[in-house]
Structures are given as C-alpha cells and as structure tokens.
Amino acid sequence: MTIKKNEKPTQKFTIEKLRQNCMTLFGISTSTFSAATYGMTGKYSIEEIKVHLETWQKQTWKKKEGK
C-alpha cells in the first residue's frame, strides 16, 4: 500500500469491533453482519467491509432442491 504525502493510513478494526458498531456504521443488524462476515478473520477498514457487504447483499441465493 502506497501512502501519499498528506494521506493518513486507513485505520483497521477487528470483525468483533465492527460487529459491535454495525448498526451505526453500516445500518444493519448484528445478525446480518454476522452472516455476511461468517468465516472472516483479521482486521478490516470500514470501507473494505462496506464493499464486502454490498457484494454479499447482491448474491443470488439458490434454494436447495427438495426444500
């Protein structure tokens, strides 16, 4: 990552910290946030999670056969 002269590095947060503040930051419930970030670990910027949530919400969900 290249940081320009007057640009500050992007602050990153744990998934748990983002989950605690997901309603304020992203306007979604903790259960929706948990589903969207299931299996994710590490630290992410708010912008990275916003992009991930948008992609996750656009997924096509397929119904399992026989159900």
The 8 nearest C-alpha neighbors of each residue, nearest first, counted from 0:
[[1, 2, 8, 3, 9, 7, 6, 4],
 [2, 0, 3, 8, 6, 4, 7, 9],
 [3, 1, 6, 0, 4, 8, 7, 5],
 [2, 4, 6, 5, 1, 7, 8, 0],
 [3, 5, 6, 2, 7, 1, 8, 0],
 [6, 4, 3, 7, 2, 8, 1, 9],
 [5, 7, 3, 4, 2, 8, 9, 1],
 [6, 8, 9, 5, 2, 3, 4, 10],
 [9, 7, 10, 6, 2, 0, 1, 11],
 [10, 8, 7, 11, 44, 6, 45, 46],
 [9, 11, 44, 8, 12, 43, 45, 7],
 [12, 10, 44, 43, 42, 9, 13, 45],
 [11, 13, 42, 43, 44, 16, 17, 14],
 [12, 14, 42, 16, 15, 41, 17, 43],
 [13, 15, 17, 16, 18, 42, 12, 40],
 [14, 16, 18, 13, 17, 19, 12, 20],
 [17, 15, 19, 13, 18, 14, 12, 20],
 [16, 18, 14, 20, 15, 19, 21, 13],
 [19, 17, 15, 21, 20, 16, 14, 29],
 [20, 18, 16, 17, 21, 15, 29, 22],
 [21, 19, 17, 18, 23, 22, 24, 16],
 [20, 22, 18, 24, 25, 23, 17, 19],
 [23, 21, 26, 27, 25, 24, 20, 28],
 [24, 22, 21, 20, 26, 25, 27, 19],
 [23, 25, 21, 22, 20, 26, 45, 17],
 [24, 26, 21, 27, 22, 23, 49, 20],
 [25, 27, 22, 23, 24, 21, 28, 20],
 [28, 26, 22, 25, 21, 31, 32, 29],
 [29, 27, 31, 30, 22, 32, 21, 26],
 [28, 30, 32, 31, 33, 18, 21, 27],
 [29, 31, 33, 28, 32, 34, 27, 35],
 [32, 30, 34, 28, 33, 29, 35, 27],
 [31, 33, 29, 35, 30, 34, 36, 28],
 [34, 32, 30, 36, 31, 35, 37, 29],
 [35, 33, 31, 37, 32, 36, 30, 29],
 [36, 34, 32, 33, 37, 31, 55, 52],
 [35, 37, 33, 39, 34, 32, 38, 14],
 [38, 36, 34, 39, 33, 35, 32, 40],
 [37, 39, 36, 40, 35, 34, 33, 14],
 [40, 38, 36, 37, 41, 14, 35, 42],
 [41, 39, 38, 14, 42, 13, 36, 37],
 [42, 40, 13, 43, 14, 39, 12, 11],
 [41, 43, 13, 12, 11, 14, 40, 44],
 [44, 42, 11, 12, 47, 13, 45, 48],
 [43, 45, 11, 47, 46, 10, 12, 48],
 [44, 46, 48, 47, 49, 43, 11, 24],
 [45, 47, 49, 44, 48, 50, 43, 51],
 [48, 46, 44, 50, 49, 45, 43, 51],
 [47, 49, 51, 45, 50, 46, 52, 44],
 [50, 48, 46, 52, 51, 47, 45, 53],
 [51, 49, 53, 47, 48, 52, 54, 46],
 [50, 52, 48, 54, 49, 53, 55, 47],
 [53, 51, 55, 49, 54, 50, 48, 56],
 [54, 52, 50, 56, 55, 51, 49, 57],
 [53, 55, 51, 57, 52, 56, 50, 58],
 [54, 56, 52, 58, 53, 57, 51, 35],
 [55, 57, 53, 54, 58, 52, 35, 59],
 [58, 56, 54, 55, 53, 59, 52, 60],
 [59, 57, 55, 56, 60, 54, 53, 61],
 [58, 60, 61, 57, 56, 55, 62, 54],
 [61, 59, 58, 62, 57, 63, 56, 55],
 [60, 62, 63, 59, 64, 58, 66, 65],
 [61, 63, 64, 60, 66, 65, 59, 58],
 [64, 62, 66, 61, 65, 60, 59, 58],
 [63, 65, 66, 62, 61, 60, 59, 58],
 [64, 66, 63, 62, 61, 60, 59, 58],
 [65, 64, 63, 62, 61, 60, 59, 58]]
